[in-house]
Amino acid sequence: MARNRVHVDATPEEVFAVLADPERYPDWVVGAAGIRDEDSEFPAVGSRFHHKVGSWPVGVKDYTEVMEVEPPHRIVLKAKARPLGTATIEIDLHESAGGTEVEMEEVPGDRLTSLFVGNPVADTVLRVRNAEALARLKRLVEGTPEGEPIHERSLPGQRVLITGGSSGIGLAVAEGLVREGAQVAILARNELGLTAAKRKLAEQGGEAITIAADVTDREALAAGIEKAVGEMGGLDVLVTSAASLSFGRFTETDPEDFEQTVDTVLRGTVDTVRAALPHLERSRGAIVCVGSIAGRMPLPGMAAYTTSKHGLVGFLDTVRIELEEAGSSVTLSLVNPGAVDTPLWSNLESSTGLLPPEPPFPSVYSPESVAAAVITTIRHPRDELTAGGLARAQVLFYSYFGGVAKRAMQALARLEHTAGDRPAGEGALREGKGAGETEGGFGGRQSAAVKALGAWDGMLRVIGRG
């Protein structure tokens, strides 16, 4: 039996109001993917709401029933998910100084009893899952300082810092945010690129604070973040998008090139989050890191890049759990695009003089497509989002058909290592290049999933206006 606790800065009545609303369960219950129907008398004893648990291809449909209720102090639910069995969830609310202590205990039943009861590993899994659920409940009830639910963050006036903001996805995010009325600071190592990006944003009617700093220089990075926070008067959102890439087989890659990529993509993100986190704690802010499908699958010729992106997944997953356990209201999200048409590719550095074909993948998406996914994630935080139908298909295919996928990648690796003629060391690995461009010249298309996200986001905003 797993018991978890969390303190919520709200009254028991305010917490119970969320528990009594079935439509809000997917916002905090881990695994709840959607509400199909609900009894009008919910949360009366015996009332139910019908839901989906999990996601394709293993999603199942079933219901949750109220077994006991004492508003606003207690509710007992029985969740059923055939063929897995049932679980009883007891939630108690205790008024305390300055808020409410929420206790949750989950008791597996039916087929789940033999799996979870007396199994310390399974019990730990339940504890971790329910700790995340309570952390989500806390954020949902407390909302932002303005009282707006944190999963519906309003962008006008938000103070946003974007690393890697002088080009590519970072600049596309900046463009989208200034159009929404956010206050934006862009940080990058390329001063010429920063000047060009600032000019481009001004031409679109927006303004941006520019900070020249290299994310691999810890002291300069920390000073740059403090400068941005000082000029904006605080920090509400951090977007990390700084990246570099050296192409070549692992055995042919200069160790210093490998290290430079890891320092930029992984350590640079770690140091940025570390320096920005105290400011985000004060504003109950959000962190959105631009990852890659390279964090979920291998990409031949890019060992340093995939190492960095895999590390980013582990870093964010771990820190998210730690922050939730500590009762933090800061959200951490990861947006994983597939191939994107950015200057990262047009300025790709080669360790051998060989390059992948142009474009490097059969289908690439526009930076604006990924920026739309990032901005939607700022508004509605989620742990992880893969942007692009093809990207999701690639990750899913690798997960379920790894052997076939590996053979296809081996064929791709042979193709990549017979293309290109740029001399080694002439990319943008160690110094920024470009003049405020978002695209790399390959042409990109918008993801159908991102279009759907945008439509959903727009609908929510219209509903919110009443």
C-alpha positions in Angstrom: 0.0 0.0 0.0 1.5 3.3 -1.1 0.8 6.5 1.0 1.9 9.9 -0.1 1.4 13.4 1.3 1.7 17.0 0.0 1.0 20.5 1.4 -1.3 22.7 -0.7 -1.5 26.4 -0.2 -5.3 26.4 -0.4 -8.3 25.6 1.7 -9.8 22.1 1.9 -12.8 23.4 0.0 -10.6 24.6 -2.8 -8.8 21.3 -3.1 -12.0 19.3 -2.9 -13.5 21.4 -5.7 -10.8 20.0 -8.0 -11.3 16.4 -6.7 -15.0 16.7 -7.3 -14.6 17.7 -11.0 -14.1 14.6 -13.2 -13.2 16.8 -16.2 -10.0 17.8 -14.3 -8.8 14.3 -13.5 -6.6 13.9 -16.6 -4.8 17.1 -15.4 -3.5 15.5 -12.3 -4.1 11.7 -12.3 -1.1 9.9 -13.8 -2.2 7.7 -16.7 -5.7 9.2 -17.1 -5.9 10.1 -20.8 -9.4 11.3 -21.2 -12.9 11.5 -19.8 -15.6 9.9 -21.9 -18.7 10.4 -19.7 -19.7 11.2 -16.2 -22.7 10.9 -13.9 -24.4 14.2 -13.2 -24.5 13.6 -9.5 -20.7 13.1 -9.1 -19.2 12.9 -6.5 -22.1 11.3 -4.7 -21.5 7.7 -3.5 -22.1 5.3 -6.3 -21.6 7.9 -9.1 -19.0 7.2 -11.8 -17.0 8.8 -14.5 -15.8 6.8 -17.5 -12.2 7.3 -18.7 -9.3 6.0 -20.6 -6.1 4.8 -18.9 -2.8 4.8 -20.8 -2.2 5.7 -24.4 -2.1 3.9 -27.7 -1.3 1.1 -28.2 -2.0 0.0 -24.7 -4.8 2.3 -23.7 -7.8 0.7 -22.0 -11.3 2.2 -21.2 -13.1 1.7 -17.9 -14.5 3.7 -15.0 -13.9 5.2 -11.6 -16.6 5.0 -8.9 -17.1 6.9 -5.7 -17.2 4.6 -2.7 -17.2 7.1 0.1 -17.3 10.9 0.3 -17.2 13.5 3.2 -16.9 16.9 1.6 -14.5 18.7 1.9 -12.3 16.3 3.9 -12.4 12.8 2.3 -13.2 10.9 -0.9 -12.6 7.2 -1.6 -12.5 6.1 -5.2 -12.4 2.6 -6.8 -10.6 2.8 -10.2 -11.2 -0.1 -12.6 -9.2 -0.8 -15.7 -10.0 -4.2 -17.3 -8.2 -6.6 -17.6 -5.7 -5.2 -15.0 -8.2 -5.2 -12.1 -9.1 -2.5 -9.6 -7.5 -0.2 -7.1 -9.0 1.8 -4.2 -7.7 5.3 -3.7 -8.3 7.1 -0.4 -7.7 10.9 -0.4 -7.9 12.8 2.9 -7.7 16.5 3.4 -6.6 18.0 6.7 -6.7 21.7 7.3 -3.3 23.0 8.5 -1.6 26.4 9.1 -1.7 28.2 5.8 -3.3 25.5 3.7 -4.2 21.8 3.5 -2.4 18.6 4.0 -3.4 16.1 1.3 -2.9 12.4 2.0 -3.3 9.7 -0.7 -3.2 6.0 -0.2 -3.7 3.5 -3.0 -4.7 -0.1 -2.2 -4.5 -2.6 -5.2 -7.3 -5.1 -5.6 -8.3 -8.1 -7.7 -5.5 -9.1 -10.0 -3.3 -6.2 -9.0 -3.1 -7.5 -5.4 -0.7 -10.4 -6.2 1.5 -8.0 -8.2 1.7 -5.1 -5.8 0.9 -6.2 -2.2 4.1 -7.3 -0.4 6.2 -6.3 -3.4 8.6 -3.5 -2.4 9.6 -2.7 -6.0 5.9 -2.4 -7.1 5.1 -0.4 -4.0 7.9 2.1 -4.8 6.5 2.5 -8.4 3.1 3.4 -6.9 4.7 5.9 -4.5 6.6 7.6 -7.3 3.5 7.7 -9.5 1.3 9.1 -6.7 3.9 11.6 -5.6 3.7 13.0 -9.2 -0.1 12.9 -9.1 -0.1 15.0 -5.9 2.4 17.4 -7.2 0.2 17.9 -10.3 -2.8 18.4 -8.0 -0.9 21.0 -6.0 0.0 23.0 -9.1 -3.5 22.7 -10.4 -5.1 24.0 -7.2 -2.5 26.7 -6.4 -2.2 28.0 -9.9 0.0 31.0 -10.7 0.5 34.1 -8.5 -2.3 35.7 -10.5 -4.7 32.9 -9.6 -4.7 31.4 -13.1 -4.4 27.6 -13.3 -0.8 26.8 -14.2 -1.8 24.5 -17.0 -3.4 27.5 -18.8 -0.5 30.0 -18.5 -1.2 33.3 -20.1 1.7 34.6 -22.2 1.2 38.4 -22.3 3.7 40.0 -19.8 5.5 36.7 -19.1 9.3 37.1 -18.7 11.0 34.5 -20.9 14.7 33.7 -21.3 15.6 31.7 -24.4 19.1 30.1 -24.8 20.2 29.6 -28.4 17.9 32.4 -29.2 19.9 34.0 -32.1 18.8 31.5 -34.7 16.9 28.3 -35.5 14.2 27.0 -33.1 15.2 29.5 -30.3 14.7 32.5 -32.6 11.4 31.1 -33.9 10.2 30.7 -30.3 11.2 34.3 -29.6 9.2 35.5 -32.6 6.1 33.6 -31.5 6.4 34.8 -28.0 6.8 38.5 -28.8 3.7 38.3 -31.0 1.9 37.0 -27.9 3.0 40.0 -25.9 5.7 38.2 -23.8 8.8 39.9 -22.6 11.7 38.1 -24.1 15.5 37.9 -23.5 17.6 35.8 -25.9 21.0 34.4 -24.9 23.6 33.2 -27.4 27.3 33.2 -28.1 27.1 34.8 -31.5 27.0 38.6 -31.0 26.4 39.3 -34.7 23.6 36.8 -34.7 22.1 38.4 -31.6 22.2 41.8 -33.3 20.5 40.4 -36.4 17.9 38.6 -34.3 17.1 41.7 -32.3 16.6 43.6 -35.6 14.4 40.9 -37.0 12.2 40.9 -33.9 12.0 44.7 -34.1 10.8 44.6 -37.7 8.0 42.3 -36.5 7.0 44.9 -33.9 8.7 43.1 -31.0 11.5 43.9 -28.6 14.1 41.6 -27.1 16.9 41.8 -24.5 20.1 40.3 -26.0 22.7 38.6 -23.8 26.0 37.5 -25.3 27.2 34.4 -23.4 28.3 30.9 -24.2 26.4 28.2 -22.3 29.6 26.2 -22.0 31.2 29.0 -19.9 29.5 28.5 -16.6 30.5 31.8 -15.0 29.5 33.9 -18.1 26.3 31.9 -18.4 25.3 32.6 -14.8 26.2 36.3 -15.2 24.1 36.5 -18.4 21.1 34.9 -16.7 21.4 37.4 -13.8 21.6 40.2 -16.3 18.5 39.1 -18.1 16.5 38.6 -14.9 17.6 42.0 -13.7 16.5 43.8 -16.8 13.2 41.9 -17.0 12.5 42.2 -13.3 12.2 38.4 -12.8 11.8 35.2 -14.7 8.7 33.2 -15.5 9.7 30.9 -18.3 13.0 29.3 -19.4 13.4 27.8 -22.8 16.7 26.0 -23.5 17.5 25.6 -27.2 21.3 26.0 -27.5 22.8 23.2 -29.6 25.8 22.2 -31.6 26.6 19.2 -33.7 29.7 17.4 -35.0 29.1 14.8 -37.7 31.1 11.6 -38.0 31.4 8.0 -36.8 32.4 7.8 -33.1 35.8 6.2 -33.9 36.6 9.0 -36.3 35.4 11.9 -34.2 37.9 14.1 -32.5 37.4 13.6 -28.7 37.4 17.4 -28.3 34.6 17.7 -30.9 32.7 15.1 -29.0 33.2 16.9 -25.7 32.2 20.3 -27.2 28.8 18.9 -28.3 28.1 17.3 -24.9 29.2 20.5 -23.2 26.8 22.6 -25.3 23.8 20.4 -25.5 23.8 18.6 -22.1 26.0 20.4 -19.7 25.0 23.8 -21.0 21.3 22.9 -20.3 22.2 21.6 -16.9 24.0 24.8 -15.9 21.3 27.0 -17.4 18.6 25.2 -15.4 20.7 25.3 -12.2 21.3 29.1 -12.5 17.7 29.9 -13.5 15.8 27.6 -11.0 15.9 29.9 -8.0 14.2 32.7 -10.0 11.6 30.3 -11.4 10.8 29.0 -7.9 9.8 32.5 -6.9 7.5 32.9 -9.8 6.2 29.3 -9.9 7.6 29.2 -13.4 8.1 26.8 -16.3 11.1 25.2 -17.9 10.8 23.9 -21.5 13.9 22.2 -23.0 14.2 21.5 -26.7 15.2 17.9 -27.0 15.2 15.6 -30.0 14.0 12.2 -31.1 17.8 11.5 -30.8 17.0 11.3 -27.1 14.8 8.3 -27.7 16.6 6.5 -30.5 20.1 6.2 -32.0 21.2 8.3 -35.0 24.3 7.0 -36.8 27.0 9.6 -37.3 25.8 11.7 -34.3 27.1 9.8 -31.3 27.9 12.9 -29.3 24.5 14.5 -30.1 22.5 11.4 -29.2 24.5 11.0 -26.0 23.6 14.5 -25.0 19.9 14.2 -25.9 19.6 10.9 -24.1 21.3 12.5 -21.1 18.8 15.4 -21.3 15.9 13.0 -20.9 17.4 11.4 -17.8 18.3 14.7 -16.3 14.8 16.2 -16.7 13.0 13.1 -15.5 15.2 12.9 -12.4 15.0 16.6 -11.5 11.3 16.7 -12.1 10.7 13.9 -9.5 13.0 15.7 -7.1 11.2 19.0 -7.4 7.8 17.4 -7.1 8.9 15.5 -4.0 10.1 18.8 -2.5 6.7 20.5 -3.3 8.0 22.8 -6.0 5.6 24.4 -8.4 8.1 24.7 -11.2 7.2 22.6 -14.2 9.8 20.8 -16.4 8.9 19.9 -20.0 10.7 18.4 -22.9 9.8 18.9 -26.5 11.3 16.4 -28.9 11.2 17.3 -32.6 12.4 15.2 -35.5 14.5 16.7 -38.2 14.1 20.5 -38.4 15.2 22.9 -41.1 17.6 25.1 -39.0 21.1 26.5 -39.4 22.3 23.7 -37.1 22.3 21.6 -40.3 23.6 24.2 -42.8 26.5 25.0 -40.3 27.1 21.3 -39.4 30.7 20.6 -38.5 32.3 17.4 -39.8 35.1 15.5 -38.1 36.1 13.8 -41.3 35.1 16.1 -44.2 32.1 13.9 -45.0 28.6 15.1 -44.5 25.0 13.7 -44.7 23.0 14.4 -47.8 21.1 17.7 -48.1 18.5 17.6 -46.6 19.8 15.2 -44.0 16.5 13.4 -43.7 13.7 12.6 -46.1 11.3 15.0 -44.4 12.1 18.0 -42.2 9.9 20.3 -40.3 10.0 24.1 -40.1 11.4 25.8 -37.0 8.1 27.6 -36.6 6.4 24.2 -36.4 8.5 23.2 -33.4 8.2 26.7 -31.9 4.4 26.3 -31.9 4.8 23.1 -29.9 7.1 24.8 -27.5 4.7 27.7 -27.0 1.8 25.4 -26.5 3.8 23.5 -23.9 4.5 26.8 -22.1 0.8 27.4 -21.9 -0.1 23.9 -21.0 2.9 22.1 -19.3 3.4 18.4 -19.9 6.3 16.2 -19.1 7.2 15.4 -22.7 5.9 16.0 -26.2 7.2 14.6 -29.5 6.6 17.2 -32.2 5.8 15.8 -35.6 3.8 12.7 -36.8 6.9 11.3 -38.6 9.0 11.8 -35.5 6.5 9.9 -33.3 6.3 7.2 -35.9 10.1 6.8 -36.0 10.4 6.6 -32.2 7.5 4.1 -32.0 8.9 2.0 -34.9 12.3 1.8 -33.1 10.6 0.9 -29.8 8.6 -2.0 -31.3 10.7 -3.1 -34.3 14.3 -2.4 -33.1 16.0 -5.0 -35.2 14.5 -3.8 -38.5 15.1 -0.2 -37.5 18.7 -0.8 -36.8 19.2 -2.4 -40.2 17.6 0.6 -41.8 19.9 2.9 -39.8 23.0 0.9 -40.9 21.9 1.5 -44.5 21.4 5.2 -43.8 24.9 5.4 -42.2 26.5 4.0 -45.3 24.7 6.6 -47.4 25.6 9.5 -45.1 29.3 8.6 -45.1 29.6 8.9 -48.9 28.1 12.3 -49.2 29.4 15.9 -48.7 32.7 17.5 -49.3 33.1 20.2 -46.5 36.6 20.2 -45.0 36.8 19.1 -41.4 36.4 21.8 -38.8 34.5 24.3 -40.9 31.2 24.2 -39.0 29.7 26.1 -36.1 30.8 23.7 -33.3 33.0 26.2 -31.4 31.8 29.6 -32.7 28.4 30.9 -33.6 27.6 31.5 -37.3 24.7 32.9 -39.2 22.8 36.2 -39.0 19.5 35.7 -37.3 18.1 33.0 -39.5 15.5 30.5 -38.3 15.8 28.2 -41.3 18.7 26.3 -42.8 17.5 26.3 -46.4 16.1 22.7 -46.7 12.5 23.7 -46.6 10.2 22.6 -43.8 6.5 21.6 -43.3 4.3 22.0 -40.3 3.4 18.9 -38.3 -0.2 17.8 -38.4 0.1 17.2 -34.7 1.4 20.7 -34.1 -1.5 22.1 -36.2 -3.9 20.1 -34.0 -2.2 21.4 -30.9 -2.5 24.9 -32.2 -6.2 24.4 -32.9 -6.8 22.9 -29.5 -4.9 25.7 -27.9 -6.9 28.3 -29.8 -10.1 26.7 -28.8 -9.1 26.7 -25.1 -8.3 30.4 -25.3 -11.6 31.2 -27.0 -13.5 29.3 -24.3 -11.4 31.0 -21.6 -12.6 34.4 -22.9 -16.1 33.3 -22.5 
